[in-house]
Amino acid sequence: MSKSQNLNLAIIQANLKWEDATANRSFFSKQIDALSDAVELIVLPEMFTTGFSMNAESLAEAIEGETLQWMKEQAKLKNAAITGSVIITENGAFYNRLFFVFPDGSHQKYDKRHTFTLAKEDETYTAGTERLIVNYKGWKICPLICYDLRFPVWARNTEDYDLLIYVANWPKKRIFAWDALLKARAIENMSFCVGVNRVGEDGDGYSYNGHSAIYDCLGEILTEENAETEFSKEVMLKKAYLQNKRNQFKFLQDRDQFRLI
């Protein structure tokens, strides 16, 4: 795969239809089709086919299920990578699984490490154990999921990744934390940081007000601040800018050296 100094990224903030995978895939198909042909990476929310549901037994898809096949089709049609998380069942367990699907149809996966105990996600879904670093067009990308945002050690930039992504269903009542932590993760990891949330109300009565955003490595926002309605946004990320700031400030070079046991 060819390397690129720039990465054209699109985020899609949606009012997810509760537990209606067909309707949600249809919505995102239209949104993706409307994106420009310059787009190289498309980021969708957490559990983008269902909303943040604990009804895994009735909603979970097989490893190579309909939504992954849809993602592969969309990636091929748009000639762009697509990422977002889906409810998956494997070997009798359920996972909040993020797929990163490449334009050629190949894919990588990441299972949410920090399951949200406040919503009893930990009682339904099995936590992942491994972090994923994706290499795409010369960019190193670390995709994570929602509650992972509260745990800076898990996101710690020991691989010098260029782009940190959070897909989420982050509720309105705690949106101030979402705004603050996205910005903090960008600054402390000297990385572009993308957060894609949802809007609307889910079937459990929780309200979401979006605030999907893209930050640069100094914490400057590159998108409309605090958008609370459905929208799609395309932004060009520039590798030269990132490298220049890292060479100038060298914050990653000065990071503490430690490892988890």
N, C-alpha and C positions, 0 to 999 in steps of 0.2 A: 504494500500500500504506500503510495507516494506521500512524502512529507510536505507539510504546508506551514508557512510562517503565520498565516491567518486561519482562523476557524470560524466559519459562519454558523452560528448557533441560534436555534429557535426554541422558545418556551411557550407552552400552551396552558393557560389557566382556565379551568372549566367548572361549570356547575354539574357535577357528576350525578347521573340518574341512579338512584339507590338500587343496588343489586340487579342492574339491568345491563348485562354485558353487551348485548346486541345493540341497544340504543347508544351506549357509550362508544363502542367501536365505530358506529355510523357517524356520530358527532365528530370524533377525531379524524376519521377518514376525510371529511369535508374540510376540516381545519388544516390538515396536512396538505391536501390538494391545493389549497389557497396560498400556501407558502411559496416563496420565490424559488426558482431552480438553483439559486446560489447556496441554499441551505445545505449544510453538511452534517449537522447533528440536531435532532429534535428531542426535547425533554418533556415527558408527560408526568402527571402527578403519581403519588402512591396509590396502589389499588385502583388504577384508573378505569377499570371495567365495572367496579362494584361500589366504590366508596369504602370507607374503613369499617368493614363488617366483620363480626366475629362468627358469622354463619358459614364457617369454612366447609362444613360437611356437605352443604347443599350447593356451594358456589365454587369450590376448588376445581381447577382444571388439571389434567394430566400434564406431565413434563413437556410433552410435545403437543399441547392442546391448541384449541382454536385461536386463542389470543396470541400465542407465540407465532402461529402460522400467519395470522393477520399482520403482526409486526414485521415478519419477513417479507410479506407481500408489499407492505407500505414502504419498507426500506428500499426494496428493489425499484418500485415505481418512482420514488423520489430520488433515488441514488444518494441516499443519506442514511446515517446511522440513527436509530431510535432507541430511547431508553425510558423505562417506567416500571412500576412494580405491579404484580398480579398475585392472586391467591393460587397456590400450587400444592398439589398433593404428591408425595413421593414416599414409597416404602411405608405406608400407613401413617405418615406424619404430614402436618400442614406447614407451609412456609409462606411468609410474606417475601416473595422473591422478585428481585429486580433483574430484568433482562437487558443486556446491551446488545442490540442486534445490528450487525454490520450490513452495508449495502449488498454484499454478496450472499447474504442469508445465513452466514455463520453467526454464532452468538456466544456470549459469556454470561455468567450469572453471579448474583450476590444475594445471599439470604440475610435479612435484617438481623443485625447483631443484638440490638437493644430493643426487646419487645416491650411494649408500653404497659407496664403493670397497672397503672391507674385505670386503664380500660380492660384489664385482665387479658390483654393480648398474649401474655406469657402462658396463660392457661389453655390457649387454643393453638398457638403457633410455636414451632420449634425455632429457637434462636440459632442464627448462623455462627460460625466460629472463625471464618476467614475473610479478610478484607480483599477487595478486588482492585487491581490497578490495570486499567485498559490502555493499550497502546493503539492510537487511532490517528492516522495521518501525521505522525510525528509528535503528537500530543499525548502526554501521560495524564489519564483521567481517573479520579477516584470517586465512584458513585456510591452514595449512602442513602439511608431511608429515615426520614422524619425524626423519631426519638433519638436516633444516633447523633443528632445535632447537639444534644445536651452533654455529650461526652467528648471533650477535646482530645483526650489521649488516643481514642480510636481513630480520629481524623489526623493525628499528628503527621506532619509531612516529612517522613524519613526517606521517601523515595524521590523527593524533589518533583512531585507531580505538578502539573501546570494548571489543572482544572479540578475543582471539587464540586460535586453535584449532590444536592439533597432533593429527593422527591418526597412529597408530604401530603398528609391531611391534617393540618395544624389548626386547631380551633381558634375562633375569634377571641375567646376569653383570655388566651395566653399569647396573643399575637405580638405583644411587646417583646416577649422573649425570642420569638422567631426573628424579628427585625434585628435585635441586638446580637444574637448569636450568629446569624448568617454573616453579619459584618465582622464580628470578631474572628470567625473561622478564616475569612479571607485575609485579614490582617496578620494573624498569628502564623499562618501557613504560607504567607507570601504567594498566594495563588488566586486566580480567578475563582469566584465562588458563586454557584447558581443554586437558587432555591425555587422549586415549583410547587405551589400549593393549590388548593381548590377554593371555590366559593360556593355559596348556597347553604342549604340545610340537609343533613343526612337523615336516614330513617330512624335513628336513635334520638333525633331532636337537637343535635349539636350544630351550631352555626359556624360557618367558615367565611373569612373575608379576604382570602387571597394573600396579597402582599408578596406575590412572586417577584423575584428580583435577581439581578446579576450585579456582582460587585467585582471591582478590580483588586489587585493585590495590596493596595493601600486603603481599601475600604470605601472607595468612591463608587457610588451607585451608577450603573450604566443603563438603567431602565427607568420608566416612570415610577416615582416613589409611591408606595402604598396603594396600588391599584386594587380595587375591591369588586370588579366586575369581570366577566369573561373577556379574555383577550389573548391574542398571539403577538409575540414580539420577536423580531430578528435582530441580533447584535453580532458584529464582527469582533472577535477577540484577537488581539495582536500579540504574537509571541515576542516580537522585538521589544515591545513595551515592557512585558513581563521580565525579560532577560535584563533589560536596562535597569529596571528598578531593583532587581536582585543583586546585580553587580554594584549598584550604587550604595545600597543599604546593608547587604550581607547579613540580614537577620537570621536566615536559615543556617548560615555558617556558624553562628553563635548559639545555636540551640543547645539545650542541655542534653547530655548523653545518658540515656537510661533505657532499659528494656523491661517489659512485663515478664514476670515469671509464670 
